[in-house]
Amino acid sequence: MGLICSQIRYVYLNQMRLDLEYKIQLITQTRMGLATSVSDLMAIGNDFDPESPATKMLQQRQTKLNALEKKLEMQMQAYQGRLAAIQKEEESCKALLEQNVARAFSYGGGGGR
């Protein structure tokens, strides 16, 4: 019974790890897109008079994009922390699974001989 439970737990942890890695990848791609948008806004803003309403509107959008980028950074750090914890638990589960396999397939205490 321990072998089956360990295997199920290992598969579950592996799925959680893959899900977090995918989310981190999406956040990274989104942050790269935001960085491009911010630099585009800065380039456009250089074409206008610094006191014009269009420049002020661009600056406000730039501030909002920077705030969004910070939120994404915090979310990514949280995911990375969870990912590290899951990886440690996955290693522990794998060791337990190997112990269960060795115990299940040893015959009469003779070490499987």
PAROKOL-647565 format. One record per atom (N, C-alpha, C): residue in one letter; residue number from 1; x, y, z; atom name. Coordinates in steps of 0.001 Angstrom, whole numbers. Layout:
REM residues N
REC  rest   nr        X        Y        Z  atom
REC     a  NUM        X        Y        Z    CA
...
This chain:
REM residues 113
REC  rest   nr        X        Y        Z  atom
REC     m    1      826    -1201        0     N
REC     m    1        0        0        0    CA
REC     m    1      863     1255        0     C
REC     g    2     2002     1221      716     N
REC     g    2     2876     2392      768    CA
REC     g    2     3476     2725     -576     C
REC     l    3     3734     1696    -1367     N
REC     l    3     4301     1896    -2695    CA
REC     l    3     3338     2662    -3587     C
REC     i    4     2087     2292    -3550     N
REC     i    4     1082     2961    -4384    CA
REC     i    4      892     4405    -3936     C
REC     c    5      786     4621    -2641     N
REC     c    5      614     5983    -2117    CA
REC     c    5     1809     6861    -2472     C
REC     s    6     3001     6314    -2348     N
REC     s    6     4201     7080    -2679    CA
REC     s    6     4226     7440    -4160     C
REC     q    7     3829     6500    -4999     N
REC     q    7     3814     6757    -6444    CA
REC     q    7     2791     7828    -6793     C
REC     i    8     1620     7741    -6195     N
REC     i    8      581     8753    -6452    CA
REC     i    8     1059    10124    -5991     C
REC     r    9     1657    10188    -4828     N
REC     r    9     2162    11461    -4297    CA
REC     r    9     3253    12028    -5202     C
REC     y   10     4128    11178    -5686     N
REC     y   10     5213    11621    -6562    CA
REC     y   10     4653    12186    -7872     C
REC     v   11     3676    11517    -8437     N
REC     v   11     3054    12000    -9678    CA
REC     v   11     2361    13340    -9427     C
REC     y   12     1669    13450    -8317     N
REC     y   12      984    14707    -7960    CA
REC     y   12     1992    15850    -7804     C
REC     l   13     3088    15612    -7100     N
REC     l   13     4113    16641    -6918    CA
REC     l   13     4751    17029    -8245     C
REC     n   14     4971    16052    -9093     N
REC     n   14     5540    16325   -10404    CA
REC     n   14     4601    17227   -11211     C
REC     q   15     3315    16949   -11153     N
REC     q   15     2331    17778   -11859    CA
REC     q   15     2309    19203   -11298     C
REC     m   16     2382    19335    -9985     N
REC     m   16     2415    20670    -9374    CA
REC     m   16     3662    21438    -9809     C
REC     r   17     4798    20745    -9861     N
REC     r   17     6052    21375   -10284    CA
REC     r   17     5949    21859   -11729     C
REC     l   18     5408    21026   -12601     N
REC     l   18     5256    21412   -14002    CA
REC     l   18     4311    22606   -14156     C
REC     d   19     3248    22621   -13363     N
REC     d   19     2292    23727   -13406    CA
REC     d   19     2955    25042   -12976     C
REC     l   20     3723    24993   -11900     N
REC     l   20     4410    26200   -11435    CA
REC     l   20     5462    26668   -12435     C
REC     e   21     6186    25739   -13028     N
REC     e   21     7179    26114   -14033    CA
REC     e   21     6510    26794   -15225     C
REC     y   22     5342    26303   -15625     N
REC     y   22     4596    26908   -16721    CA
REC     y   22     4134    28323   -16353     C
REC     k   23     3630    28487   -15141     N
REC     k   23     3187    29812   -14693    CA
REC     k   23     4354    30795   -14645     C
REC     i   24     5501    30342   -14188     N
REC     i   24     6690    31205   -14146    CA
REC     i   24     7092    31608   -15561     C
REC     q   25     6990    30673   -16493     N
REC     q   25     7316    30977   -17884    CA
REC     q   25     6352    32034   -18442     C
REC     l   26     5070    31900   -18149     N
REC     l   26     4087    32885   -18625    CA
REC     l   26     4361    34269   -18041     C
REC     i   27     4690    34320   -16766     N
REC     i   27     4986    35601   -16133    CA
REC     i   27     6224    36223   -16762     C
REC     t   28     7232    35423   -17041     N
REC     t   28     8453    35929   -17665    CA
REC     t   28     8148    36521   -19033     C
REC     q   29     7350    35828   -19820     N
REC     q   29     6977    36338   -21141    CA
REC     q   29     6173    37628   -21029     C
REC     t   30     5264    37686   -20063     N
REC     t   30     4447    38884   -19870    CA
REC     t   30     5308    40065   -19458     C
REC     r   31     6269    39808   -18562     N
REC     r   31     7157    40887   -18117    CA
REC     r   31     8009    41406   -19274     C
REC     m   32     8428    40522   -20163     N
REC     m   32     9199    40964   -21321    CA
REC     m   32     8339    41848   -22224     C
REC     g   33     7073    41472   -22397     N
REC     g   33     6153    42295   -23182    CA
REC     g   33     5907    43646   -22532     C
REC     l   34     5794    43661   -21213     N
REC     l   34     5613    44934   -20499    CA
REC     l   34     6834    45831   -20658     C
REC     a   35     8016    45247   -20576     N
REC     a   35     9239    46037   -20737    CA
REC     a   35     9287    46666   -22124     C
REC     t   36     8868    45926   -23122     N
REC     t   36     8820    46463   -24484    CA
REC     t   36     7815    47604   -24570     C
REC     s   37     6653    47419   -23955     N
REC     s   37     5622    48467   -23974    CA
REC     s   37     6106    49728   -23277     C
REC     v   38     6777    49569   -22146     N
REC     v   38     7284    50734   -21418    CA
REC     v   38     8321    51472   -22257     C
REC     s   39     9213    50754   -22891     N
REC     s   39    10229    51425   -23708    CA
REC     s   39     9592    52091   -24928     C
REC     d   40     8547    51474   -25492     N
REC     d   40     7834    52111   -26606    CA
REC     d   40     7160    53405   -26156     C
REC     l   41     6551    53388   -24964     N
REC     l   41     5919    54600   -24443    CA
REC     l   41     6949    55702   -24212     C
REC     m   42     8104    55306   -23725     N
REC     m   42     9157    56306   -23501    CA
REC     m   42     9612    56912   -24830     C
REC     a   43     9729    56096   -25855     N
REC     a   43    10143    56595   -27165    CA
REC     a   43     9096    57533   -27744     C
REC     i   44     7840    57169   -27590     N
REC     i   44     6763    58031   -28093    CA
REC     i   44     6715    59332   -27297     C
REC     g   45     6903    59240   -26000     N
REC     g   45     6852    60422   -25145    CA
REC     g   45     7938    61424   -25459     C
REC     n   46     9046    60978   -25995     N
REC     n   46    10135    61887   -26351    CA
REC     n   46     9776    62773   -27529     C
REC     d   47     8770    62373   -28319     N
REC     d   47     8362    63152   -29490    CA
REC     d   47     7447    64318   -29129     C
REC     f   48     6872    64322   -27936     N
REC     f   48     5924    65352   -27530    CA
REC     f   48     6575    66359   -26593     C
REC     d   49     5888    67471   -26460     N
REC     d   49     6292    68493   -25495    CA
REC     d   49     6094    67917   -24084     C
REC     p   50     7063    68085   -23174     N
REC     p   50     6956    67505   -21830    CA
REC     p   50     5731    67962   -21037     C
REC     e   51     5168    69105   -21377     N
REC     e   51     4014    69628   -20644    CA
REC     e   51     2685    69319   -21325     C
REC     s   52     2700    68619   -22436     N
REC     s   52     1461    68352   -23166    CA
REC     s   52      637    67281   -22438     C
REC     p   53     -686    67315   -22615     N
REC     p   53    -1548    66305   -21990    CA
REC     p   53    -1228    64883   -22476     C
REC     a   54     -807    64762   -23707     N
REC     a   54     -478    63435   -24244    CA
REC     a   54      731    62855   -23518     C
REC     t   55     1714    63692   -23223     N
REC     t   55     2899    63224   -22506    CA
REC     t   55     2533    62802   -21091     C
REC     k   56     1689    63585   -20449     N
REC     k   56     1264    63245   -19085    CA
REC     k   56      473    61944   -19072     C
REC     m   57     -365    61730   -20089     N
REC     m   57    -1126    60498   -20180    CA
REC     m   57     -176    59312   -20396     C
REC     l   58      826    59492   -21230     N
REC     l   58     1807    58433   -21460    CA
REC     l   58     2589    58110   -20182     C
REC     q   59     2902    59136   -19418     N
REC     q   59     3612    58921   -18155    CA
REC     q   59     2749    58141   -17163     C
REC     q   60     1445    58443   -17141     N
REC     q   60      537    57709   -16263    CA
REC     q   60      458    56239   -16665     C
REC     r   61      379    55996   -17963     N
REC     r   61      337    54607   -18445    CA
REC     r   61     1637    53891   -18126     C
REC     q   62     2725    54598   -18256     N
REC     q   62     4026    54021   -17949    CA
REC     q   62     4105    53647   -16462     C
REC     t   63     3590    54504   -15608     N
REC     t   63     3567    54228   -14169    CA
REC     t   63     2718    52999   -13867     C
REC     k   64     1563    52883   -14529     N
REC     k   64      695    51722   -14325    CA
REC     k   64     1375    50437   -14800     C
REC     l   65     2056    50514   -15930     N
REC     l   65     2759    49327   -16434    CA
REC     l   65     3895    48922   -15494     C
REC     n   66     4597    49900   -14942     N
REC     n   66     5660    49596   -13980    CA
REC     n   66     5096    48942   -12721     C
REC     a   67     3935    49417   -12260     N
REC     a   67     3291    48814   -11085    CA
REC     a   67     2866    47379   -11390     C
REC     l   68     2336    47157   -12577     N
REC     l   68     1950    45808   -12972    CA
REC     l   68     3169    44892   -13043     C
REC     e   69     4277    45413   -13534     N
REC     e   69     5499    44613   -13611    CA
REC     e   69     5986    44223   -12211     C
REC     k   70     5867    45132   -11255     N
REC     k   70     6256    44821    -9879    CA
REC     k   70     5355    43739    -9288     C
REC     k   71     4051    43801    -9567     N
REC     k   71     3131    42772    -9085    CA
REC     k   71     3477    41411    -9685     C
REC     l   72     3807    41410   -10966     N
REC     l   72     4191    40162   -11607    CA
REC     l   72     5484    39603   -11018     C
REC     e   73     6418    40488   -10685     N
REC     e   73     7673    40066   -10068    CA
REC     e   73     7397    39410    -8708     C
REC     m   74     6522    40016    -7929     N
REC     m   74     6182    39449    -6619    CA
REC     m   74     5499    38092    -6777     C
REC     q   75     4609    37974    -7766     N
REC     q   75     3920    36708    -8020    CA
REC     q   75     4924    35641    -8444     C
REC     m   76     5876    36022    -9281     N
REC     m   76     6879    35076    -9734    CA
REC     m   76     7757    34611    -8576     C
REC     q   77     8108    35516    -7683     N
REC     q   77     8907    35131    -6517    CA
REC     q   77     8137    34154    -5625     C
REC     a   78     6844    34391    -5483     N
REC     a   78     6018    33470    -4686    CA
REC     a   78     5985    32090    -5344     C
REC     y   79     5813    32057    -6659     N
REC     y   79     5821    30787    -7383    CA
REC     y   79     7170    30093    -7266     C
REC     q   80     8246    30851    -7337     N
REC     q   80     9576    30255    -7227    CA
REC     q   80     9805    29666    -5835     C
REC     g   81     9289    30327    -4813     N
REC     g   81     9388    29787    -3458    CA
REC     g   81     8617    28482    -3316     C
REC     r   82     7398    28463    -3859     N
REC     r   82     6605    27235    -3822    CA
REC     r   82     7272    26133    -4635     C
REC     l   83     7875    26518    -5759     N
REC     l   83     8550    25545    -6612    CA
REC     l   83     9724    24897    -5882     C
REC     a   84    10479    25698    -5162     N
REC     a   84    11613    25156    -4405    CA
REC     a   84    11126    24172    -3339     C
REC     a   85    10044    24508    -2660     N
REC     a   85     9493    23619    -1635    CA
REC     a   85     8989    22314    -2260     C
REC     i   86     8342    22417    -3391     N
REC     i   86     7827    21222    -4060    CA
REC     i   86     8971    20345    -4548     C
REC     q   87    10032    20964    -5047     N
REC     q   87    11177    20172    -5508    CA
REC     q   87    11819    19401    -4365     C
REC     k   88    11927    20028    -3196     N
REC     k   88    12473    19322    -2032    CA
REC     k   88    11559    18170    -1617     C
REC     e   89    10265    18427    -1601     N
REC     e   89     9320    17378    -1218    CA
REC     e   89     9311    16254    -2256     C
REC     e   90     9490    16626    -3516     N
REC     e   90     9536    15629    -4583    CA
REC     e   90    10760    14714    -4414     C
REC     e   91    11893    15298    -4050     N
REC     e   91    13097    14497    -3800    CA
REC     e   91    12883    13542    -2629     C
REC     s   92    12260    14051    -1576     N
REC     s   92    11971    13217     -408    CA
REC     s   92    11019    12081     -770     C
REC     c   93    10023    12392    -1554     N
REC     c   93     9043    11393    -1964    CA
REC     c   93     9707    10340    -2858     C
REC     k   94    10609    10779    -3706     N
REC     k   94    11311     9839    -4583    CA
REC     k   94    12163     8874    -3757     C
REC     a   95    12839     9381    -2731     N
REC     a   95    13644     8521    -1862    CA
REC     a   95    12750     7518    -1130     C
REC     l   96    11611     7983     -649     N
REC     l   96    10667     7088       26    CA
REC     l   96    10136     6032     -937     C
REC     l   97     9871     6438    -2160     N
REC     l   97     9385     5510    -3174    CA
REC     l   97    10435     4433    -3456     C
REC     e   98    11680     4833    -3556     N
REC     e   98    12754     3864    -3789    CA
REC     e   98    12881     2892    -2614     C
REC     q   99    12719     3396    -1394     N
REC     q   99    12750     2521     -214    CA
REC     q   99    11601     1523     -258     C
REC     n  100    10433     2003     -637     N
REC     n  100     9264     1115     -709    CA
REC     n  100     9448       44    -1782     C
REC     v  101    10042      419    -2896     N
REC     v  101    10295     -554    -3956    CA
REC     v  101    11288    -1605    -3464     C
REC     a  102    12351    -1155    -2818     N
REC     a  102    13359    -2094    -2320    CA
REC     a  102    12750    -3042    -1287     C
REC     r  103    11909    -2520     -422     N
REC     r  103    11271    -3341      610    CA
REC     r  103    10252    -4309       -3     C
REC     a  104     9507    -3837     -998     N
REC     a  104     8468    -4669    -1606    CA
REC     a  104     9058    -5823    -2398     C
REC     f  105    10260    -5643    -2938     N
REC     f  105    10825    -6668    -3799    CA
REC     f  105    12002    -7404    -3175     C
REC     s  106    12192    -7259    -1868     N
REC     s  106    13203    -8071    -1200    CA
REC     s  106    12531    -9333     -691     C
REC     y  107    13232   -10448     -772     N
REC     y  107    12648   -11740     -438    CA
REC     y  107    13292   -12290      825     C
REC     g  108    12508   -12402     1856     N
REC     g  108    12927   -13067     3092    CA
REC     g  108    14143   -12467     3753     C
REC     g  109    14377   -11157     3590     N
REC     g  109    15500   -10503     4259    CA
REC     g  109    16833   -10825     3633     C
REC     g  110    16848   -11497     2505     N
REC     g  110    18101   -11860     1863    CA
REC     g  110    18591   -10804      893     C
REC     g  111    17990    -9602      918     N
REC     g  111    18443    -8527       43    CA
REC     g  111    18099    -8761    -1419     C
REC     g  112    17072    -9570    -1695     N
REC     g  112    16623    -9779    -3064    CA
REC     g  112    17395   -10860    -3803     C
REC     r  113    18142   -11692    -3082     N
REC     r  113    18911   -12758    -3762    CA
REC     r  113    18120   -14000    -3914     C
